[in-house]
Amino acid sequence: MSDTTTRGVSRRGFGLLAGAGAAAALTRGDAQATVALTRADAQAAPTPAPARRRAYLGTYTTQPGGGTGIGLAAYRPRSGELASTGVLPGVSNPSFLALSPDRRTLYAVDERARGAVTAVRVGQAGPPEVLGESRGTGGADPCHLSVHPGGRFLLTANYTGGSVCVHPIGRGGVLGEASDVVQHTGSGPDPARQEGPHAHMVVSDPGGRYVLAVDLGTDSVHTYRLDPRTGRLHERARAAMKPGAGPRHLAFHPSGSYAYVVNELDSTIAVCAYDRRAGTLTPGAPLPTLPPGTEPTERNYPAAVVISPGGRFLYVSNRGHNSIATFVVECGGAAVRLVSVTPSGGSYPRHIVLDPSGTLLFAANQKSGTVTVFRPDRATGRPDPVGAAFAAPIPVCVLPV
């Protein structure tokens, strides 16, 4: 109802009645008619639907049943309902996606033996558009990337290559040739998965001072300093995780004083104290991501870890057990406690992520070809499913914006 109407009578009309001395003479029937009119107007007035927001889906294009490029979708923040809006073809194996700080450019890995990264313009009214040429990452099978907080460099982890790559970002988000490729060395006790280094994630710390690379193959987390003039990485520290744990991803507490490292090979998560000035991690004792006594029908491989915006809850995806573990964060971030384990609504939840508001949790179930959406309970943190599962070809990454 507009501000020029008061309970069914316009301000102008009400003023005329008052000027004639008739306002006090409104009969009970007149008043009832006014209320009825107001209700009728309220029922007739259309309720504006909440605006849909964009989402991007990563997949494998070289596997049977995979997609043909980056999936384009939209979701409703109120209901969590996802709907397909098309595909951006021509981007191979975009298994992980990241957005620039200004949200105008999307970056995708090309997870193949000759690894590459691609830039896509998305911050415009028209359809997404590939920017310039894809750039080689100097290593095989890039599986994760992130944009440095300053927006001038793209950081990529080469899984099979066991290395970390840096690309300068030019005007309009276009990628330049790699400015540095740092090769990790070493191995771990698991001969099948740790025969050599396997960089699985590279991300900047909350202050943007250091870059941390998580290596599954060597059970270590490397800390680098990025030179803003040359785009080169200089190692400052290295944290040793539990042998055979297989660290995969990490998430920082909003305070920046703690990081949570999820371990793929032994189904654990470790709380690490983080020295923001020195960039050093001090790992604590690992905790299981599954309830005591759990016996999955297949081996479990935790994949992603995400923390709520306020730092109250931590979520981990369990592939194999097909669940999402919820931890409550305690002692200002220094401790976590498992409080619930919720079915992921599909098979093999490789990637989970919160939307920018922190009110919706998305899970990309790789083997079942579905994306499920949850609404975490504000009091307990437990994710409650909303709506039906969204079908997608081999979804391995989902990026709501």
N, C-alpha and C positions, 0 to 999 in steps of 0.2 A: 504494500500500500504506500502511495506517495506521501510526502510530507505536507501536501495541500489538502489532505482529507483527515477528518477527525470523527471516528466511529460512524462512518457512512455519510456524514454531512460535511460538505466542503467548508473550509475556513471562511470563504467569502459568503456562502449562504448562511452560516451560523452567525456571522457578524450582522447580516441584515435582520435576522430574527431578533437578535439581542437589541439592535437599535430600535426596533418597533416595540420592545417590551414584551415580546412574545416568547422569549427563551424560557421564562419561568412558567409558561402556560403549556408546555409540552405535556400532552396527556400520556397516561400509562401505555395506551395503544401505540402512540407515536414512538415512545422509547423502545417498545418491543419490536416495532417495525424497523427501527434504526439498527438494533442488535441483530435482527434477522438479516438485514441487508449486509451488515459487516461480515457475518458468517458466510453468506453467499459469495461475497467478493473474495474472501480468503480461500474458499473452496475452488472458485473459478480461476484465481490467479495461478499461473504455472510456477512450480517450484524449480528454480534453476538447477540443472544437473551439475554435479561437481566436475570441474574441468579434468579432462584426461591428461595424463603425463606420459612422456615417452619412456620406452625401455628398449634396450638392445640385447640381443641374444648371440652368444658365441657358440660355435659348433665345429664339427669336423666335416670338411667337404670331400675328403679323399677316402672316407670309410663308407661301406654300404649302409644306406639308410640315413646318411648325413644330410646336411643342408647344402645350399648352393651359394652361400655367402653369409653376411651378417644379417641375422633376423631383426626385423623391425616390428615393434609392438607398442601398445599403449595400455595404460592401466588407470583405474579409477582409485584415487587415494582413499575414498570412503569405504568402498567395498572390496578393493584389492583385485577386482575383475581384470583379467588380462585379455587382450584381443590382438590378433595379428594385423599389421598394417603394411606388410610386404617384406621384401628382401632386397638387400644391396648386394648384387652379384659381383663376381670378379675379385673377391677377397678370399684367398685360400686358407683353409684351416684356421679361422679366427677363434682359437680356443680360449683366448683371454683378451679382455677389453679394458680400456682405461680412458677417462675423460680429462681434458685439460682443465686447469683451474678456472678459466673463463667459460667453460662448458661449450665452447664453439668448435672444438676438434675432438674427434674420437680416434683412439689409436688401437690397432689390433695386431696381434702376433700372427705370423704364418708358421705354424708348428710343423715344420718339415726338416729334412736332412740339411737342406740349404736354407737356414732360417732367415726370416725377413720380418719387417714391421711395415705397417701401412697407416697413413694418416687419412682421415675422412672428415670433411667439413659437415657439421651437423647443426650449428647454431644459426640457422636461417629458416625462412618461411618455406622454401622449396625442399625437394627431396635431398637426402644425403648425397655427397659427391666425393669421390676419391681425389685426394690432393697429391699431385706430383707422382713420383715414382716410389715404389716400395724400396726399402733399404735393407741391405744384408746386415745380419747381426753378428757375423764372424763366428758363429757356432751353430750346432745342430739343435733342432727342436726347441725353440724359444717357447716357454710356457707361461710366463708372467711378465707384465710390464707396469710401469707407473711413471707419472710425470713429476719431475722435481717441483717443489712448491713454487719456485720462481717462474715456472712455465717455460724455461729456456732449454731444458734437456729432457730427453726420454731415456728411461732406464729399463733394460731388458735382461731377464735371466734365461740363459740357454741351458735347458735341462741335460740333454745328452752331451752337449759340448762342455758342460761344467764351467761355464764362464759367464761374466757379466759385461754387458755392452752399454755404451753411452752414445746417443745421437743428439746433435744440436737441433733445436727447433727454431726455424726461421720465421719470417713474416707470414702471417696468416696460418701458422701451424704446420707449414711444409717442413719435412724432415731433410736434414743434410746427411752426408756420409758419416759413418761412425767416427767419433773422435777418440774412442778408447775401447779396448776389449781386454778385460782382465781375466786371465786363466787361473782357475783354482786347481789345487793339487791335493792328492791324498786319497784315502779310501776308508771303508768301514768294515765291521766284522760280518755283515750280511753279504755273502758272495754273489747272490742273485741280484741285489739291488744297490750294493755299495762297492762295486768293483773299481769305481773311480768317482770323481766329483760329479755332483748333479745339482747345479744351482736351481732352486725351485721358486724363489721369490726375491725381489729386490724392491726396497721401499725406503723412503726418507723418514727420519725421525720427526716427531711433531714440531720441533723447532726449525727443521730444514737445515740443520748444521751438519748432520752425518747421513750417510747412506748405508743401510744394512742389507746384506745378502744372506739368505738362508740356504745352506747346502745340505741336501739330504744324504748325498753320498759320503761326505766326510764328517758328518755329525757336528757341524760347526756353523756359527753365525759370524760373518765377516763384517767389520765396520770400516767404512771408507770415508774419506773427505773428498768432496767433489770440487775441483778447481774451477771456479766460474769463468776464468779467462781462457783456459785451454780445453775444458770439458774432459779432463782426465781424472781418474780415481787414484787416490793414494791410501793404502791400507793403514789404519790406525790401531786396530785391535782385532782379536779373534776369540770368540767364546766357544769353549768345548762343551757340547751337550753330552748326554749319557750315551756311551758307545752302543750302536745298534738301534738307537731311538729313531733315526731318520727324520730330522726336523724338516718340516715342509713350509709352513706359513707362520706369520706372527702378526699380532695386533697390539698396538700401544694403548695404555690407559690414558684417558684425557689429560691427566696430570703430567704425562711424559716421564714419570719416574719408574714405570714398570712396563714390561712387555710380556706377552703371553705367547709362547711358542708351542704350536701343536706338532706332535710327532707322529708321522704316518706309520712307521713300522712296528711300534709297540703300543699303539692306542693310548697315548698319554698326552698331557699338556703340562708345561712347566711355567711357573711364574718366575720371571727374571727381573731382578732389580736393574735399573738402567741409570747410569751416570751421564746426565745430559751434557756435562762439560767435557768429559773425556770420551764419551761415546762407547763405554764399555758395558757389557751385559754380565750379570752374575746369576747364573741359573740356580733355581731352587729345586727341591725334590719333585719329580714328575708325579702327576695324579692321573688315574684312569679316566677315560672319557666315557666308559660304560659302567653301569652299576655292578657291584660285586656279584660274582657268581654267574655273570652273563656268558652264555656260550653261543656265539653267532653261528648260523648255518654255514657261513663261509668266513674266511679271514677278514678282519675289519681293518680298514685303512682310513683314519681320520684325514680330512682334506682341508677344509677352510675354517677359519676362526674369525669372529667378528664381535665387537663390543658395542653395547648400546651407547648412544650419545652422552648420557650422563655418567657412564661408567659403572652402572649398577649391576648389569648382567652381561655374561659372556656366552657366546653360542659356538658350538663346534659341530660340523657335519661328520657323521659316521657312515662311510661307505662299507657295505657288507652287512652291518647291523641295520642299515637304512633308517637312520634316526638323526635327530638333532638334540644334542646334549645342552642343557641349560645350567650354567653355573652362576651363583650369586657372588659378586665381588665384595670382599670384606677388607677391613683394616686399611682403608684408604687406597686399596689396590694391591696390597702386599699378599693377599690370600684369595683363593677362590674355593667354592664349595659346590659340588654337584647337587642340584635340587630336583631335576627332572630329565627324563629322556623321552622324546616325543617322536612317533613315526614320521618320516619325512614325506609321506604321501606318494612315494614312488621308490624306484630302485637306483641305488648308487648316487646319493646326493653329493656331487663333486664340488659344487660351489653354492655358498649361501651368502646373502647380502641384505642389509637393511636399506630401505629407501631413505632419501635425504631427511625425512621427518622423523625417522626412527620408529614409526608406528606400524610398518609392514616389514615382514621378513620373507624373502624369496629364496626358494631352494630349486636348483637345477638338477633334476634326477636323470643322470646320463643314460642308464640302461633302459629305463621305462619310457624315455622320450617325453617327459612331462616336467612342467614347472609348477610347483605348488606355492601358494601364498599363505602366510600366517600373520596373525595379529598378536604380538606378545602382550600378555597380561601386565598391566602397569604395576600391580602389586607383587606378583610372583615371578614375572618374567617368562612364564611358560608360554610357548607359542601355540595359539589356537588356530586351526585351519579355517580359512574363509573361502567360500566359493568352490567351484569345481577345478580340477587340475587342468592346466593348459597344455595342449599337445604341441610338441616342437621336435624337430629332427636332431637327435643327439645333443640335447642342451648341456653344455659344460660350463657356461658362464652366463650370468644375467646381470645387467647393469641398469637399474631403474634411475631415472633422473628427474 
